[in-house]
């Protein structure tokens, strides 16, 4: 890195996320997406659907997280993504049919379609996020999915809050307009994903909000985003996310694997699908027409630095 491309900026300032409504014209939504690099929809997913998935995840977290009076609550020792406790519980969460089906709800796919303006392809890799307290420094650092997913600009992320999430629990934060600068350099960092992208000195204003159950954020592949630390006493933050693109866009081959399947033994599709009641979403991606197995090539000035 050089002095013109630092990894950290000065004092941060928060501003509210710009809210959108699903009944707005698709052209207006796409204009807003192009300007800010994200769209934010309050309460878009039915509360019952979120509660059902949250309950299913909590059943996989028995002995570690329970359904407390104020929401999910830690009852064991804190843990973070990739540590032994997380690795022990995550295969069961990944095997939830409700987790994978969650993103294939017709209303959600219609919302995605307003962004890509075409037929939507929902990535097979679905992610469940579990953030426990007392693990400061292990939260997701600022990064771009275009780097981590080796994706073209037509890919976007979709993140959904399963319960109310305030600043104490640690919110999702986005750097508005950051997608317009392309893919940034990265260095190793502590936290989920293991890398952090550069933040320019003038980039001190982030957008965030106190989220409610069913709130949805859709963000551009190059939009810089991160998670705040969980500073609560025993609250646990649960959210889910995946990626999508216009159907036929190039998709890097690793996105067809289960989340963390490359490093957790026996976490494969055969194990995940075992016990499902329907075959409708099993291997729906096998005939996808544009799977690429080489790193997505960008102009030299946009190539990420070697780690």
N, C-alpha and C positions, 0 to 999 in steps of 0.2 A: 504494500500500500504506500501511497505517497501523501504529502501534506494536503493535496487538493482533494483527496478522497478519504476522509476520515471515517472510522467506523462508529463514532459517537458524536453527538451534537451537544449543544449547550442545554440550558434549562428547558424542559418540555412544558408545553401548554396544551390543555385539552379543550376542545370545542365539541359541541353536540354533533352526533352523526346527522347528516341531512336525510330526512325521512322521505320515503316514496310511498305511493299507494298503488296497489295492483290494478286499479281501475283507470289509472292514467294512460294516456296514449303510448303505445309501444315506442313511437319515435321519440317522445319526450324522455322516456325511461332510458333509451339508448344514448340520447344526448347527455343526460346526467351521468350515466355510467362512463361515457367518454371523458367528461370533465373531471369527475372526482375519483374514478377508478373503482367505484362500488355503488351498490344500491342497498337501502335498509328498509325493511318492511316490518312494521309492528304487528305482532300477534297473527302472523299469516297462517301458521300451522295450528290446527285445532288443538286445544289444551288436552283433550282426551288422548290424542295420538301421542303427544309428548309424555304424558303421565304414564301411558302404557309402556313406552320404550324405556323410560326412566325406571319403572318398576322391574322390568326385565333385566336391566343392567344391574340394579341393586341386588337382585337374586343371585347374580354371578359374583357379587362382591361381599357375600356373607362372611362375617368375621372381620371385615375391614371397614365397610361403610354401611350405615343403616339409614332408614328413612326417618329423620328427626323432625321435631316440631317446626323447625325453620327451613327444612329441606334436607338434602343428603348430608350426613354427618359422619365424621371419622370416629371409629371406635377402637381401632388398632393403632399401629405405628404408621406415621406418614410414609408415603412412597411416591415414586415418580416414574414416568415412562421409561422403560428398559431396565428397571431394577428388578430383583428377584420376585418381589411380591406382584408387581405389575405383570411380569412375564407369566406368573402362575395363574392369574385371573383373566388375562386378556384373551386367550383362546376361547374360553366359554362365551365371552362377550362377542367376539368375532363370529361365533357360530349362531348368534341370534338371527333368526329369520326376519324378525321385526326390524333389526338394524338395517339390513340390506334392502328390505322392502320399503323402508321409511322414505327413501329418496325417489322412489318410483311412483309416489302418489301423483295422480293426474294433475292436481292443482299446482304442485311443485314443478312438474315438468312443463306445464304451461307458462309458469313464471320464468323458468330457464329459457324457454323458447323466445320470450320477449327480448332476452338479452342477445341470443345468438342469431335471431331472425331466421331460423332454419330448423330442420329436424334436430332433436337433441340426442346426444349420446352421453349417458351417465356412466362415469368410470366404474369399473367393478370394485376398485379399492375404496372401501368405506372406512372411516375413522371414527372411533369413539375416544373422547378426551376425558381424562380424570385428573383433576388438579386438587391435591390435598394441601392442607396448611402446613406450616413449619418446614417447608422445603424451598425457602427463598433462594433464588439464583437458578432454579431448575425449570422456571417457566420458559415458554417458547420465546426465543429472541427475535428481533426484527428480521424478516426474511421475505423472499419472493418465491411463489410456487413455480414460476417459470424456470427457476434454477433447480429446485428440489424435485420437480416432476419432469424435468427436461421437456418442457411443453412450449408449443407455439402460442402466439398472442390470442388465438381464439379460445384457448382454455380459460375457464373461470372456476372459482371455488364457491361453494355454498356452505354456510355455517348456520347451525340452528341451536338456540338455547332451549334446553329441556326443562328448565325451571328459572326462577328469577335469579339474576346475577348482578350484584352491585359491585362497587369498587373494592369493598373488603374481600369479596370472593375472587376478584381478579377478572377484569373484563377484556374482551377483544378490542384492540386498538388498530386503527388504520391510518396511514400517512396519505392524506388526500392529494391526488394528482401525481403521486410518485410513479405511477405506471408510465407516464409520458417520457420518462428518462431511459426507458429500456431496462435491460438486465444489468444488475450491478455486480461489482466485485464482492467476494465473500472471504471470510476467514473463519477458522474454527472458533466455536463458542460453546460455553456450557449451556445446557438446556435442551429442550426437545428439538430434534433435528440436527443439533451439533454444529450449526453454522449461523453466522450473522452477516447480513449484507451491510454495505456502507450506507451511512446516513450523512447527508451534506450539511454544512454548518447552518444554512438558512432554514433547514427543515426542523423546526421546533414545535410546530403545531400539529397535534394528532387529533383525530376524530374518534369519539367513543360514546358510550351511553350506558345507563343502567338498563339491562336487558330484562324483558319479561318472557315468561314461558311462551314458546312458539315464535319468537322474533327471528327473523331471517336476515342474514347479510350475504350478498353475492358480491364477489370481488374479482377484479381482473388478475390474470396470471402474473403481471408485473407489479401489482399493488403491494407495497411494503406493509406488512402487518405483524403484530406480535400480541402476546398475552401479558396482562398485568400479573404480578405475584399474588398468590392467595395469602392474605394477611389476617384471615379470620382465626378464631380460636379453634374451631373444630369443623367448620363448614367445608364441604367438598363441592367443587364445580363440575357438573356433567354437561357436556355438549357433544354434538356429532357434526361431521362434515364430510364432504366428498368433492370431487371435481367433475366437470362436464365440459363438453365442447359441441360444436356443430358436427352432425354425423358425417363421417368421412374425413375429418381433419386428422392429421398424423397424431398418433398416440404412442408414447414410448412404452416399450414392452413391459417394463417393471410395474406399470400402472394396472396391468392385468393380473397381478399377484395379490394375495391377501395382505392387508396392512401388517407389516412386520413378519410376514411369512418367510422372508429370507433369513431371519435370524432366530426364530422360535421353532424348535423341532415339532414336526407333525402338524404345524399350522398351515394346512393346504386346503384347497377347495373341496377335496373329497371328505376331509374331516369336518369342514364347515357345513357342508350340505347334509351330512348325516343327521337324520331326525327331522328334517324339514317336512312340512305337510304338503308343499306344492313344488313342482318342478319348473314353474313358469319363469323364475329368475335365475335358475341354475344354468350356468354356462351361456347366458344370453349373449355374451360378448365374443364367443368363439369364432364367429364368422365375420368379425369386424374387418372391413376392407383395407385399413391403412395402419397396420402395426409396424412401427419402426424399431430397429434394434441397434441403431447408432445414435450417439448424442446429437440432439437437434442443433444444427449449425446456424449460428447467427453471424452478422458482420463482425469483423475482428474487434472493433471498438466496443462491442457488446458482449464479448466472450467473458464468462466468469473466470476469475483468477484461480489458479491451481491451489488446492488446499494442502 
